[in-house]
Amino acid sequence: ELEQGRYELRVKLEDCQAQWESQASELERDVQQLQEQVERLNQSLSEAEREKSRLKHEHSEQSQRLREQLQR
């Protein structure tokens, strides 16, 4: 009786450990995917900021040219 109970507990423990390891692996994959997504988003943000800066500079130059034309 006692041995049977110990065996059942051991089986339950092993099952819980297997489930935990499986969940831990899934979470590690999720973390990896999220890190990759963050990296892609950071790259996109950097590109957008560069484009914004370029357009701002372009707009500034165009405004300056228009002001000069108006002063003539």
For each residue, the residues with C-beta under 8 A, 3 or more apart:
1: 4 5
2: 5 6
3: 6 7
4: 1 7 8
5: 1 2 8 9
6: 2 3 9 10
7: 3 4 10 11
8: 4 5 11 12
9: 5 6 12 13
10: 6 7 13 14
11: 7 8 14 15
12: 8 9 15 16
13: 9 10 16 17
14: 10 11 17 18
15: 11 12 18 19
16: 12 13 19 20
17: 13 14 20 21
18: 14 15 21 22
19: 15 16 22 23
20: 16 17 23 24
21: 17 18 24 25
22: 18 19 25 26
23: 19 20 26 27
24: 20 21 27 28
25: 21 22 28 29
26: 22 23 29 30
27: 23 24 30 31
28: 24 25 31 32
29: 25 26 32 33
30: 26 27 33 34
31: 27 28 34 35
32: 28 29 35 36
33: 29 30 36 37
34: 30 31 37 38
35: 31 32 38 39
36: 32 33 39 40
37: 33 34 40 41
38: 34 35 41 42
39: 35 36 42 43
40: 36 37 43 44
41: 37 38 44 45
42: 38 39 45 46
43: 39 40 46 47
44: 40 41 47 48
45: 41 42 48 49
46: 42 43 49 50
47: 43 44 50 51
48: 44 45 51 52
49: 45 46 52 53
50: 46 47 53 54
51: 47 48 54 55
52: 48 49 55 56
53: 49 50 56 57
54: 50 51 57 58
55: 51 52 58 59
56: 52 53 59 60
57: 53 54 60 61
58: 54 55 61 62
59: 55 56 62 63
60: 56 57 63 64
61: 57 58 64 65
62: 58 59 65 66
63: 59 60 66 67
64: 60 61 67 68
65: 61 62 68 69
66: 62 63 69 70
67: 63 64 70 71
68: 64 65 71 72
69: 65 66 72
70: 66 67
71: 67 68
72: 68 69
